[in-house]
Amino acid sequence: MNDNLTAAVGDFLAHKRALGRKYVTEEATLGLFLDFAGEHGIAALDELTTPLLDTFVASRPRNRARSFNHLVGILGCFLDWAVIQGRLAASPLRRIHRRETDERLPFIFDPVGARRVLDAAAALADNPRGKGRGSTHHAIFALCYGLGLRAGEACGLRIGDVDTDRQLLVVRGGKFGKSRLVPHGPRMGELLALHVEHRSGRDEDPLFTFDGQRCVNPSTPSQVFHRLVVELGFPVPTGVCTPHLHSLRHSFAVGCLLRWYREGVDPASRLYRLSTFMGHVSPLSTAVYLRITPQLLAEGASRFESFAEPAWSEATP
């Protein structure tokens, strides 16, 4: 096989994209690495050394632990792939990860708080660059909270992605380039049907648009959401992030878990379904969204008490 460094990077990216991954950020990072290697006269994989890789990592200052670990992870993934492919005998990368000591918990909206945000969004007035601002932002927020969609997935919906007869959404090109079917209930169906009727265009036309041609940019509802939650004055507990649009997706996952507890369902038996529904590769990715809230803690404690009650009764003289 070709041990040329540039060719190896190209083969690595092609391999990952053949698996349905986008690898845009990874391509940019590895491009910087190729430039760095070229400046140091490195053209082949077997010329890479641990000191050289340490110097490259040090040349890319990353203040946040997550950003630093991501950089090291991209290099490690590439070099591990090269080892598996037989292009390298062993990875020369020294994997040193930083602890994320400043990590804060996501803000979780309960139904009352989510309703306040949705009502505030629906009341937004139009402006010269945004006709139908209220209904558009209300629908996007509702999709993020009610179906757990990512902001980019909701904003990128097309008219043809809404199947009103079967009450299904087709979410195309989500994270890692995956597409999926998302079923929904009648209330969400009514909301989507109104927007489809209002647009009344071709299947490939955007469902949510302010200019009639392009999909709403995800940064727009994100900024609107931030302004609304500030105006609504949600109290933020210590150690919890300020509410942002992605908090609605977190709230959807926690809300599902809470509902299963209240319905007497075993959550472990449903995690694979939730993972698939949210467009995750595995439940490990979904677990990031499942945070303990006071309501969840109370439901879990109640279930444990019911489970342990017979044993306590037998032990009581």
Backbone bond lengths (Angstrom), bond angles and torsions (degrees), N, CA, C in turn:
res aa  C-N    CA-C-N  psi(-1)  N-CA   C-N-CA  omega(-1)  CA-C   N-CA-C  phi
1 M - - - 1.454 - - 1.537 110.96 -
2 N 1.309 116.82 156.86 1.457 122.25 179.75 1.522 109.66 -72.80
3 D 1.363 115.94 122.50 1.452 118.98 -179.59 1.516 111.62 -97.15
4 N 1.342 116.70 11.97 1.456 120.71 175.65 1.524 109.50 -62.77
5 L 1.323 116.71 132.97 1.469 120.75 -173.33 1.531 111.68 -63.76
6 T 1.320 116.22 -45.48 1.469 119.75 -179.27 1.526 111.16 -63.48
7 A 1.323 116.53 -42.28 1.463 120.40 179.16 1.521 110.94 -65.38
8 A 1.338 116.83 -37.72 1.465 120.95 179.86 1.522 111.06 -64.90
9 V 1.329 116.42 -41.28 1.466 119.89 177.43 1.517 110.50 -62.68
10 G 1.338 117.12 -42.31 1.454 120.53 178.07 1.517 112.54 -62.66
11 D 1.327 116.44 -41.03 1.469 120.40 178.33 1.529 110.98 -66.71
12 F 1.319 115.83 -38.17 1.470 120.47 179.10 1.523 110.98 -62.50
13 L 1.323 116.68 -47.07 1.465 120.46 179.83 1.525 111.20 -64.71
14 A 1.328 116.88 -39.76 1.471 120.24 178.40 1.524 110.64 -64.17
15 H 1.336 116.45 -38.68 1.470 120.89 178.45 1.528 111.03 -62.41
16 K 1.316 116.80 -46.18 1.465 120.58 -178.79 1.524 111.29 -67.17
17 R 1.314 116.99 -38.60 1.466 119.77 -179.06 1.521 111.65 -72.43
18 A 1.312 116.63 -25.51 1.464 119.78 174.89 1.525 110.80 -67.72
19 L 1.341 116.26 -20.01 1.458 121.76 177.07 1.525 111.96 -90.14
20 G 1.348 116.76 4.15 1.458 121.11 176.66 1.505 114.68 93.99
21 R 1.316 117.74 13.03 1.460 120.56 -179.13 1.528 110.47 -97.99
22 K 1.315 115.78 150.90 1.462 119.88 -176.08 1.530 111.29 -84.22
23 Y 1.313 116.76 -48.61 1.467 123.47 176.23 1.527 112.59 55.39
24 V 1.324 116.93 43.17 1.465 121.73 177.93 1.526 110.09 -75.23
25 T 1.338 116.05 -51.01 1.465 120.10 178.95 1.513 110.84 -62.56
26 E 1.332 116.33 -40.75 1.464 120.55 -179.84 1.526 111.38 -63.12
27 E 1.332 116.65 -38.70 1.465 120.24 178.15 1.522 111.02 -62.92
28 A 1.341 116.26 -42.68 1.462 120.02 179.46 1.528 111.11 -63.42
29 T 1.341 116.18 -42.86 1.470 119.84 -179.31 1.522 111.07 -65.32
30 L 1.331 116.42 -44.73 1.462 119.63 179.64 1.533 111.12 -68.20
31 G 1.317 117.53 -27.62 1.459 120.46 174.12 1.519 111.04 -64.29
32 L 1.338 116.23 -42.20 1.462 120.16 175.83 1.529 110.88 -62.55
33 F 1.324 115.34 -38.10 1.462 119.77 178.98 1.527 111.11 -65.40
34 L 1.349 117.19 -40.34 1.462 120.54 177.98 1.526 110.94 -63.96
35 D 1.332 116.94 -40.20 1.466 120.18 177.29 1.528 110.46 -62.23
36 F 1.333 115.43 -42.94 1.460 120.42 179.61 1.532 110.49 -63.22
37 A 1.328 116.25 -44.95 1.465 120.47 -179.91 1.530 110.68 -63.03
38 G 1.345 116.49 -40.54 1.459 119.74 178.65 1.513 112.61 -62.38
39 E 1.343 116.31 -38.71 1.459 120.56 178.28 1.529 112.00 -64.10
40 H 1.334 116.05 -25.06 1.463 120.51 -179.50 1.529 111.92 -102.19
41 G 1.325 116.43 13.73 1.448 120.64 175.24 1.518 114.61 71.61
42 I 1.339 117.89 24.56 1.464 122.23 -179.74 1.519 108.70 -98.67
43 A 1.341 116.85 122.60 1.463 120.24 -178.72 1.518 112.60 -123.28
44 A 1.335 117.79 -14.79 1.461 120.97 -176.04 1.522 110.84 -122.69
45 L 1.317 114.88 153.28 1.461 120.40 -179.80 1.524 112.75 -58.64
46 D 1.349 116.48 -42.91 1.458 119.08 -174.82 1.522 113.07 -74.22
47 E 1.331 116.87 -0.45 1.468 120.73 175.15 1.518 111.95 -91.13
48 L 1.320 116.89 -7.35 1.463 120.26 179.45 1.526 109.73 -72.40
49 T 1.324 115.65 137.06 1.463 121.38 179.43 1.512 109.94 -128.38
50 T 1.316 115.26 161.72 1.474 120.12 178.64 1.521 111.61 -61.03
51 P 1.360 120.00 -46.66 1.476 119.16 178.14 1.523 113.09 -59.29
52 L 1.356 116.54 -37.52 1.466 119.12 179.43 1.527 110.80 -64.24
53 L 1.335 116.99 -44.20 1.464 120.78 179.84 1.525 110.73 -65.85
54 D 1.335 117.20 -38.33 1.466 120.47 176.54 1.521 110.64 -61.43
55 T 1.337 115.94 -39.95 1.466 120.35 -179.90 1.529 110.71 -66.24
56 F 1.337 116.51 -39.95 1.467 119.50 178.17 1.522 111.01 -63.44
57 V 1.326 117.18 -46.84 1.463 120.75 -179.87 1.529 110.20 -60.55
58 A 1.333 116.47 -41.06 1.466 120.08 179.71 1.523 111.79 -67.99
59 S 1.340 116.69 -25.62 1.465 120.46 -179.78 1.518 113.08 -78.12
60 R 1.314 116.25 -10.72 1.462 121.56 178.38 1.521 108.83 -112.15
61 P 1.333 118.54 78.73 1.471 120.98 -174.99 1.520 112.22 -60.55
62 R 1.300 116.46 126.64 1.461 122.90 179.01 1.525 107.55 -126.85
63 N 1.328 116.83 111.91 1.455 120.36 -177.36 1.522 112.19 -74.32
64 R 1.319 116.30 -34.45 1.462 120.08 -178.84 1.523 110.54 -87.76
65 A 1.326 115.21 138.11 1.467 119.99 -179.61 1.522 111.16 -59.95
66 R 1.310 117.31 -39.64 1.463 120.44 -178.23 1.515 111.28 -63.29
67 S 1.337 117.49 -40.46 1.445 121.59 179.78 1.525 110.82 -67.49
68 F 1.327 116.33 -42.17 1.467 120.54 178.11 1.522 110.81 -62.40
69 N 1.314 116.87 -46.36 1.464 120.73 -179.44 1.524 111.63 -64.22
70 H 1.331 116.00 -33.03 1.462 119.73 178.18 1.524 110.56 -65.90
71 L 1.336 116.80 -41.51 1.459 121.44 178.12 1.527 110.78 -60.90
72 V 1.334 116.08 -49.41 1.462 120.44 179.19 1.532 110.65 -62.85
73 G 1.328 116.41 -37.42 1.455 120.56 -179.86 1.523 112.79 -64.14
74 I 1.344 117.04 -39.23 1.468 120.34 179.17 1.527 110.08 -64.26
75 L 1.330 116.39 -46.53 1.466 119.44 178.25 1.523 111.20 -61.93
76 G 1.343 115.47 -43.09 1.459 119.76 -179.08 1.509 112.42 -63.47
77 C 1.320 116.62 -40.20 1.467 120.98 179.90 1.529 110.60 -63.71
78 F 1.325 116.15 -42.91 1.464 120.46 179.07 1.526 111.51 -64.38
79 L 1.317 117.03 -46.98 1.457 120.53 -177.30 1.532 111.71 -69.68
80 D 1.328 117.42 -36.45 1.470 119.80 175.68 1.523 110.81 -63.36
81 W 1.322 116.15 -39.18 1.473 120.73 176.82 1.523 109.95 -62.15
82 A 1.340 117.14 -42.06 1.458 121.03 179.56 1.534 111.56 -62.79
83 V 1.338 116.20 -35.80 1.469 120.30 177.35 1.523 110.14 -67.39
84 I 1.332 116.57 -45.76 1.464 120.94 179.80 1.533 111.03 -61.14
85 Q 1.333 116.01 -36.10 1.462 121.21 -179.78 1.528 112.61 -78.26
86 G 1.329 117.05 -3.24 1.457 120.19 -179.86 1.507 114.44 78.47
87 R 1.329 117.31 16.59 1.464 120.88 180.00 1.525 111.98 -90.38
88 L 1.324 116.05 -18.71 1.465 122.48 177.22 1.519 108.82 -132.84
89 A 1.321 115.53 144.63 1.467 118.60 177.19 1.519 110.61 -74.60
90 A 1.329 116.95 -37.33 1.470 121.95 179.97 1.518 108.46 -159.37
91 S 1.323 115.98 153.16 1.457 120.51 179.83 1.518 110.01 -76.27
92 P 1.340 118.72 127.35 1.459 121.20 178.57 1.531 113.88 -84.53
93 L 1.341 116.51 1.31 1.466 119.73 -175.60 1.516 111.16 -76.34
94 R 1.327 115.42 132.27 1.456 120.96 173.38 1.534 107.15 -90.98
95 R 1.319 116.00 109.61 1.473 120.63 -175.15 1.524 110.07 -83.92
96 I 1.312 115.36 98.67 1.459 121.52 176.97 1.518 107.47 -117.19
97 H 1.312 116.05 115.62 1.457 120.80 -178.35 1.535 110.38 -106.50
98 R 1.295 114.85 146.11 1.463 120.48 176.82 1.520 109.91 -92.82
99 R 1.297 115.01 144.86 1.462 119.71 176.68 1.519 109.97 -78.01
100 E 1.320 115.80 136.24 1.469 120.81 179.54 1.521 108.86 -89.52
101 T 1.318 115.27 77.36 1.464 120.18 -176.21 1.525 112.98 -76.64
102 D 1.352 115.74 -15.74 1.462 118.73 -177.11 1.528 112.49 -99.01
103 E 1.340 117.00 12.65 1.459 120.17 -178.09 1.524 111.27 -66.01
104 R 1.307 116.19 132.57 1.459 120.98 179.27 1.526 109.93 -116.54
105 L 1.309 114.99 155.17 1.468 120.63 -177.57 1.528 110.16 -76.18
106 P 1.326 117.49 150.02 1.466 120.51 177.34 1.529 110.84 -73.35
107 F 1.306 115.70 150.91 1.459 121.47 176.36 1.533 108.14 -76.98
108 I 1.326 116.65 130.62 1.462 121.72 -179.23 1.529 109.49 -109.99
109 F 1.325 116.33 124.11 1.455 121.44 177.82 1.530 109.98 -88.05
110 D 1.328 116.55 131.46 1.460 119.20 170.16 1.531 107.55 -85.94
111 P 1.335 119.20 171.28 1.474 120.19 -176.78 1.520 113.79 -56.24
112 V 1.331 116.92 -36.09 1.471 119.32 -179.32 1.526 110.33 -67.16
113 G 1.332 116.47 -45.83 1.456 120.00 179.40 1.520 111.94 -64.52
114 A 1.324 116.78 -40.52 1.461 120.00 178.56 1.529 111.10 -63.79
115 R 1.330 116.35 -39.28 1.463 120.28 178.59 1.523 110.82 -62.79
116 R 1.320 118.17 -37.88 1.471 121.28 178.43 1.522 110.38 -61.80
117 V 1.331 116.08 -42.89 1.467 119.90 179.97 1.527 110.64 -66.45
118 L 1.332 117.18 -44.17 1.461 120.80 -179.18 1.526 111.48 -63.39
119 D 1.327 116.10 -41.31 1.470 119.48 178.86 1.523 111.19 -65.39
120 A 1.330 115.89 -39.97 1.466 119.75 178.92 1.522 110.56 -65.77
121 A 1.331 116.92 -37.68 1.466 120.32 178.04 1.518 110.91 -65.93
122 A 1.331 116.82 -42.59 1.463 120.60 -178.82 1.524 111.84 -63.91
123 A 1.336 116.84 -25.50 1.463 121.01 -177.82 1.527 112.92 -86.96
124 L 1.325 119.02 0.26 1.460 121.15 -179.01 1.525 110.38 -63.97
125 A 1.305 115.22 136.81 1.464 120.41 179.88 1.526 110.62 -84.75
126 D 1.318 116.68 154.24 1.455 121.11 176.36 1.523 110.18 -70.36
127 N 1.327 115.50 159.66 1.456 120.85 171.01 1.521 107.85 -138.13
128 P 1.331 118.77 174.02 1.476 119.99 -175.55 1.522 114.15 -57.15
129 R 1.343 117.76 -28.72 1.467 120.15 -178.12 1.526 112.94 -102.27
130 G 1.330 116.44 3.02 1.453 118.52 -177.06 1.517 112.79 -147.14
131 K 1.326 115.61 87.03 1.457 119.82 175.71 1.528 108.80 -82.35
132 G 1.332 115.95 133.77 1.458 120.02 -178.02 1.527 112.64 74.86
133 R 1.318 116.82 31.62 1.474 120.46 -177.84 1.523 111.74 -59.55
134 G 1.333 115.74 -44.36 1.459 119.65 -175.91 1.515 112.66 -61.67
135 S 1.315 116.91 -52.90 1.468 120.25 -177.55 1.523 111.83 -66.94
136 T 1.331 116.83 -34.21 1.463 120.27 -179.29 1.521 111.65 -68.38
137 H 1.321 116.84 -49.74 1.463 119.69 -179.68 1.532 111.07 -68.17
138 H 1.312 116.61 -35.07 1.467 119.82 176.74 1.523 110.29 -60.67
139 A 1.330 117.08 -44.43 1.464 120.71 -178.68 1.532 111.44 -67.35
140 I 1.327 117.34 -41.88 1.469 120.64 -179.90 1.529 110.25 -63.99
141 F 1.325 116.98 -44.15 1.468 119.96 178.83 1.527 110.36 -64.54
142 A 1.334 116.37 -38.88 1.467 120.18 -179.87 1.523 110.95 -63.91
143 L 1.324 118.09 -38.29 1.461 121.60 178.58 1.529 111.23 -67.50
144 C 1.327 116.36 -37.76 1.474 119.81 178.69 1.519 111.16 -68.57
145 Y 1.321 116.88 -39.10 1.466 120.18 -177.77 1.523 112.49 -84.63
146 G 1.336 117.27 -40.51 1.456 120.78 -174.49 1.510 114.69 -83.87
147 L 1.348 117.57 -27.33 1.466 121.12 -178.83 1.524 112.95 -122.72
148 G 1.324 117.26 -0.71 1.456 120.30 177.51 1.513 114.34 70.12
149 L 1.336 118.36 24.64 1.454 120.52 179.45 1.525 110.68 -72.66
150 R 1.316 116.32 149.89 1.458 120.91 169.47 1.524 107.70 -72.67
151 A 1.337 116.60 155.13 1.464 120.22 -178.36 1.526 110.96 -58.77
152 G 1.340 116.61 -42.63 1.461 119.92 179.83 1.511 112.57 -64.67
153 E 1.342 117.28 -33.80 1.459 120.81 178.72 1.523 110.87 -69.04
154 A 1.329 116.54 -42.09 1.466 120.04 179.66 1.522 110.89 -66.69
155 C 1.332 116.61 -45.22 1.465 120.13 -178.10 1.523 111.74 -67.54
156 G 1.325 117.88 -28.50 1.450 121.31 -175.80 1.517 114.99 -87.90
157 L 1.325 118.54 4.66 1.467 120.71 -179.32 1.534 111.62 -64.15
158 R 1.330 114.71 143.95 1.461 121.57 175.46 1.525 109.04 -109.32
159 I 1.318 116.51 162.01 1.463 120.55 -178.33 1.524 110.50 -57.69
160 G 1.324 116.99 -41.29 1.454 120.93 -178.86 1.516 114.14 -69.98
161 D 1.337 117.38 -10.79 1.463 120.41 178.88 1.527 112.63 -79.25
162 V 1.310 117.03 -8.96 1.460 121.86 -178.87 1.523 109.08 -99.35
163 D 1.326 116.12 113.73 1.465 122.17 177.49 1.527 107.61 -104.39
164 T 1.329 116.25 92.87 1.457 120.40 -175.49 1.520 112.67 -69.84
165 D 1.325 117.76 -29.03 1.462 120.55 -178.74 1.526 111.54 -68.30
166 R 1.325 116.58 -43.94 1.469 120.71 -178.48 1.527 112.90 -97.03
167 Q 1.344 116.76 0.48 1.463 122.48 -178.33 1.528 110.31 53.72
168 L 1.327 114.73 58.05 1.457 122.37 -179.84 1.523 109.84 -131.70
169 L 1.321 114.98 147.16 1.452 122.09 169.46 1.523 108.01 -112.79
170 V 1.312 116.68 138.84 1.461 121.05 172.85 1.527 106.81 -102.36
171 V 1.309 115.66 110.67 1.462 121.05 179.48 1.521 107.28 -97.47
172 R 1.327 116.30 114.43 1.460 120.97 -173.35 1.531 111.00 -105.63
173 G 1.309 115.03 143.51 1.465 120.52 172.93 1.503 113.83 58.50
174 G 1.342 117.47 46.73 1.452 120.35 176.18 1.514 110.83 -73.22
175 K 1.319 116.71 -157.19 1.456 120.88 -179.45 1.518 109.77 -60.50
176 F 1.331 116.88 138.76 1.464 124.36 -176.64 1.530 111.25 63.23
177 G 1.341 117.06 20.09 1.451 120.70 175.95 1.511 115.04 75.35
178 K 1.336 117.55 10.85 1.470 120.08 -177.45 1.525 110.67 -81.48
179 S 1.331 115.37 147.25 1.462 122.25 172.13 1.522 108.46 -116.58
180 R 1.330 116.52 155.47 1.464 119.64 -178.29 1.522 110.33 -155.50
181 L 1.332 114.83 162.91 1.459 121.99 173.94 1.518 108.65 -98.31
182 V 1.319 116.63 133.95 1.463 121.68 -178.88 1.526 109.07 -123.25
183 P 1.333 117.99 106.38 1.467 120.27 177.00 1.522 110.62 -73.89
184 H 1.317 116.14 155.78 1.464 119.93 179.83 1.517 109.67 -147.71
185 G 1.308 115.45 169.24 1.449 121.63 -177.88 1.520 112.69 -89.65
186 P 1.335 116.84 -179.14 1.471 120.85 -175.45 1.527 113.68 -66.47
187 R 1.343 117.78 -35.24 1.466 118.63 -178.87 1.527 110.76 -66.23
188 M 1.322 116.39 -43.41 1.460 118.96 176.48 1.524 109.75 -66.25
189 G 1.330 116.69 -34.25 1.456 120.33 178.44 1.517 111.78 -62.70
190 E 1.321 116.60 -41.13 1.459 120.54 178.40 1.522 111.24 -63.48
191 L 1.334 115.77 -41.23 1.465 120.27 179.98 1.523 110.74 -63.09
192 L 1.320 116.36 -45.34 1.460 120.42 -179.10 1.527 111.56 -68.81
193 A 1.329 116.15 -38.17 1.467 120.15 179.82 1.529 111.23 -61.71
194 L 1.319 116.78 -37.14 1.469 120.64 177.98 1.518 111.18 -62.53
195 H 1.329 116.36 -40.90 1.463 119.29 -179.68 1.520 111.13 -71.52
196 V 1.325 117.03 -37.67 1.467 119.86 176.74 1.521 110.15 -62.61
197 E 1.323 115.88 -43.33 1.469 120.48 179.89 1.525 110.98 -64.93
198 H 1.319 115.97 -38.22 1.461 119.85 -179.53 1.526 111.17 -68.19
199 R 1.339 116.94 -37.07 1.458 120.36 -178.50 1.538 110.58 -76.60
200 S 1.330 116.47 -46.99 1.474 123.12 178.19 1.531 112.70 42.03
201 G 1.335 115.07 50.99 1.458 119.54 179.00 1.518 111.27 -117.13
202 R 1.326 115.63 -155.38 1.454 121.82 178.28 1.526 109.99 -79.63
203 D 1.321 115.54 160.86 1.463 119.88 -178.85 1.521 112.23 -59.43
204 E 1.331 117.34 -33.19 1.465 119.61 -177.15 1.523 113.45 -84.80
205 D 1.329 117.46 -3.24 1.465 120.35 178.35 1.523 110.47 -74.15
206 P 1.350 117.66 148.62 1.471 120.43 -179.43 1.528 111.94 -65.52
207 L 1.319 115.53 141.65 1.460 120.20 177.31 1.519 110.46 -75.19
208 F 1.321 116.40 -39.82 1.466 121.88 179.92 1.526 108.68 -115.13
209 T 1.324 116.34 115.93 1.461 121.12 -177.83 1.519 109.66 -152.44
210 F 1.327 115.21 151.01 1.465 119.75 175.83 1.524 111.84 -108.35
211 D 1.331 116.55 -16.29 1.460 119.27 179.45 1.526 112.91 -115.07
212 G 1.345 116.49 2.06 1.446 120.53 178.75 1.508 114.86 79.98
213 Q 1.338 117.64 -0.87 1.459 120.59 -176.12 1.535 112.40 -126.53
214 R 1.308 116.96 -42.84 1.460 121.07 -175.37 1.520 110.80 -109.94
215 C 1.346 115.06 149.22 1.456 119.77 174.26 1.531 109.95 -65.17
216 V 1.299 116.26 151.94 1.458 120.92 175.50 1.524 109.14 -60.60
217 N 1.315 116.77 130.80 1.463 120.56 176.89 1.528 109.19 -69.19
218 P 1.347 119.48 130.85 1.464 121.21 -177.41 1.529 114.08 -56.28
219 S 1.329 117.36 -25.49 1.464 119.40 -179.89 1.526 111.77 -67.18
220 T 1.345 116.76 -26.31 1.473 119.31 -178.86 1.524 112.13 -68.09
221 P 1.342 120.39 -54.65 1.473 118.73 176.07 1.526 112.55 -63.88
222 S 1.324 117.78 -27.54 1.457 119.66 177.63 1.520 111.05 -64.31
223 Q 1.327 116.09 -43.54 1.465 120.46 179.03 1.528 111.10 -68.03
224 V 1.332 115.65 -41.16 1.464 119.81 178.44 1.526 110.51 -62.64
225 F 1.325 116.11 -43.21 1.464 120.66 179.64 1.526 110.57 -60.14
226 H 1.322 116.46 -45.58 1.472 120.24 -179.61 1.530 110.65 -59.81
227 R 1.331 116.34 -42.87 1.467 119.20 -179.34 1.526 111.35 -65.89
228 L 1.326 116.93 -39.10 1.462 120.29 -178.77 1.528 111.90 -66.20
229 V 1.328 117.16 -43.96 1.472 118.48 -177.29 1.527 110.80 -68.21
230 V 1.338 116.59 -29.68 1.471 119.21 175.25 1.524 109.80 -67.76
231 E 1.331 115.77 -44.00 1.465 119.73 179.51 1.528 111.62 -65.07
232 L 1.322 116.98 -35.39 1.468 120.90 -179.31 1.522 112.35 -76.77
233 G 1.322 116.65 -16.88 1.461 120.70 173.26 1.516 115.18 67.79
234 F 1.324 117.79 46.49 1.468 120.06 177.40 1.525 109.91 -68.86
235 P 1.334 117.65 127.35 1.472 119.25 176.51 1.527 110.22 -69.83
236 V 1.331 116.32 133.84 1.463 121.40 -178.64 1.530 108.77 -109.19
237 P 1.337 118.10 113.97 1.467 120.80 -179.92 1.527 112.04 -62.64
238 T 1.294 116.20 158.22 1.459 121.32 177.05 1.525 110.64 -60.85
239 G 1.316 116.21 135.77 1.461 120.75 179.48 1.507 114.46 83.27
240 V 1.341 117.75 6.08 1.463 122.29 -178.95 1.528 109.04 -114.62
241 C 1.320 117.07 140.58 1.464 122.16 179.55 1.530 111.02 -67.38
242 T 1.306 115.88 151.72 1.461 120.48 171.41 1.531 108.78 -61.61
243 P 1.331 119.06 138.58 1.470 120.50 -178.68 1.523 112.31 -57.11
244 H 1.320 116.04 133.81 1.454 121.72 173.17 1.518 108.01 -137.10
245 L 1.320 116.91 173.94 1.463 120.41 -170.60 1.525 112.13 -58.76
246 H 1.330 117.77 -37.19 1.464 120.85 -179.30 1.533 111.47 -66.70
247 S 1.350 116.79 -15.93 1.464 120.20 177.11 1.525 111.08 -61.64
248 L 1.331 117.23 -28.20 1.459 120.29 178.73 1.526 111.07 -65.64
249 R 1.311 117.49 -35.94 1.471 121.22 177.37 1.533 109.96 -68.71
250 H 1.311 116.61 -41.31 1.469 120.29 174.37 1.532 109.86 -59.35
251 S 1.324 116.18 -42.84 1.465 120.70 -177.43 1.517 111.09 -65.65
252 F 1.327 116.99 -35.44 1.462 120.68 176.75 1.531 110.62 -60.71
253 A 1.338 117.12 -47.04 1.470 120.82 -178.23 1.528 111.08 -63.52
254 V 1.327 116.92 -45.52 1.463 120.42 179.29 1.524 110.65 -65.42
255 G 1.332 116.57 -37.64 1.463 120.43 178.51 1.520 111.84 -63.08
256 C 1.332 117.48 -38.19 1.474 120.60 176.66 1.521 110.46 -62.59
257 L 1.317 116.32 -45.25 1.460 120.58 -179.17 1.521 110.89 -62.21
258 L 1.325 116.34 -43.66 1.458 120.71 179.56 1.529 110.75 -63.42
259 R 1.316 117.84 -41.12 1.466 121.06 179.63 1.526 111.22 -64.07
260 W 1.331 117.20 -38.73 1.467 120.01 178.58 1.525 111.23 -64.37
261 Y 1.309 116.16 -40.44 1.465 118.97 177.69 1.523 110.46 -61.55
262 R 1.319 116.52 -45.04 1.458 120.41 -177.74 1.524 112.25 -68.79
263 E 1.337 116.89 -26.40 1.472 120.31 178.54 1.516 112.42 -89.12
264 G 1.328 117.06 -0.64 1.457 120.36 179.46 1.513 114.37 77.27
265 V 1.339 116.72 19.46 1.462 121.88 -179.34 1.522 109.33 -88.62
266 D 1.331 116.92 146.23 1.457 121.45 175.06 1.533 108.51 -77.02
267 P 1.349 119.08 112.03 1.474 120.76 -176.73 1.527 112.94 -59.44
268 A 1.340 116.76 -34.72 1.469 119.61 -177.51 1.525 111.53 -60.82
269 S 1.332 116.56 -30.94 1.466 119.89 -178.53 1.520 112.40 -76.82
270 R 1.334 117.27 -11.53 1.464 121.29 -176.79 1.535 113.28 -109.27
271 L 1.334 117.86 -6.61 1.455 119.45 -172.99 1.527 112.62 -63.51
272 Y 1.336 117.01 -37.07 1.462 118.68 178.61 1.529 110.66 -64.60
273 R 1.323 117.06 -36.64 1.464 119.89 177.89 1.524 110.52 -66.18
274 L 1.342 116.03 -44.09 1.458 119.52 179.25 1.523 110.71 -63.29
275 S 1.332 116.48 -40.09 1.457 121.11 179.33 1.523 110.96 -60.50
276 T 1.327 116.40 -45.57 1.461 120.98 178.57 1.519 111.13 -64.97
277 F 1.312 116.35 -42.28 1.467 122.24 -178.90 1.533 110.72 -60.19
278 M 1.339 116.34 -39.74 1.460 120.79 -176.52 1.525 112.81 -86.56
279 G 1.332 116.62 -2.10 1.457 119.38 177.45 1.503 114.40 80.96
280 H 1.346 116.89 29.16 1.457 120.83 179.84 1.526 111.28 -95.23
281 V 1.330 115.50 157.06 1.450 121.10 178.32 1.522 110.65 -71.52
282 S 1.334 116.75 -37.98 1.463 121.54 -177.57 1.516 109.19 -155.56
283 P 1.342 117.71 166.62 1.469 120.70 176.74 1.521 113.76 -59.65
284 L 1.336 117.70 -20.84 1.462 119.41 177.41 1.527 110.83 -61.43
285 S 1.324 116.65 -37.36 1.463 119.95 176.91 1.520 110.89 -69.99
286 T 1.320 116.76 -37.51 1.466 121.07 179.92 1.518 111.22 -67.69
287 A 1.330 116.86 -32.11 1.462 121.18 -177.64 1.518 112.04 -59.72
288 V 1.330 117.24 -25.72 1.467 120.84 178.49 1.531 110.51 -61.11
289 Y 1.333 116.32 -29.54 1.462 121.43 -176.53 1.529 113.05 -86.39
290 L 1.316 117.93 -14.49 1.462 121.25 -172.86 1.518 110.45 -92.09
291 R 1.311 116.09 98.30 1.456 122.82 -178.76 1.525 110.28 -108.78
292 I 1.308 115.71 146.87 1.457 120.51 178.14 1.529 109.83 -75.26
293 T 1.309 116.44 127.26 1.460 123.17 174.40 1.532 107.95 -116.57
294 P 1.325 118.12 163.86 1.473 119.29 177.76 1.522 112.64 -55.13
295 Q 1.340 117.37 -37.77 1.461 120.34 -179.96 1.525 111.15 -66.73
296 L 1.347 116.33 -42.81 1.459 120.12 178.25 1.524 111.01 -64.66
297 L 1.324 116.04 -40.30 1.463 119.92 -179.98 1.516 110.54 -63.08
298 A 1.324 116.96 -40.89 1.464 120.82 179.33 1.524 111.12 -65.77
299 E 1.339 117.16 -42.34 1.465 120.44 179.32 1.525 111.32 -66.24
300 G 1.344 115.97 -39.61 1.456 119.46 178.46 1.525 111.71 -65.54
301 A 1.335 115.93 -40.92 1.459 119.88 178.53 1.521 111.42 -64.60
302 S 1.341 116.07 -40.01 1.463 120.26 178.88 1.523 111.25 -64.19
303 R 1.338 116.53 -40.12 1.462 119.50 179.05 1.527 110.77 -66.89
304 F 1.323 116.96 -38.77 1.468 119.19 179.40 1.525 111.00 -66.54
305 E 1.327 116.36 -39.41 1.462 119.44 179.40 1.527 110.65 -62.59
306 S 1.339 116.45 -39.80 1.466 119.52 178.05 1.527 111.28 -65.77
307 F 1.344 115.55 -37.86 1.455 120.29 179.75 1.529 111.47 -68.49
308 A 1.342 116.50 -39.60 1.463 120.58 -174.39 1.527 113.49 -89.16
309 E 1.322 117.56 -10.62 1.470 121.05 -174.91 1.530 113.22 -56.61
310 P 1.362 120.88 -43.19 1.466 119.17 177.94 1.513 113.34 -60.07
311 A 1.322 117.11 -40.12 1.457 120.12 179.14 1.515 111.33 -65.99
312 W 1.331 116.50 -39.63 1.458 119.49 178.74 1.538 109.90 -65.31
313 S 1.324 116.27 -40.31 1.459 120.34 -178.39 1.526 110.72 -63.06
314 E 1.335 116.71 -41.01 1.468 120.56 179.98 1.528 110.90 -68.39
315 A 1.334 116.06 -33.31 1.466 119.22 -177.61 1.517 112.35 -79.18
316 T 1.331 116.54 -18.49 1.468 119.67 -178.34 1.518 110.37 -78.14
317 P 1.347 118.69 122.61 1.477 120.20 -178.86 1.517 111.30 -68.68
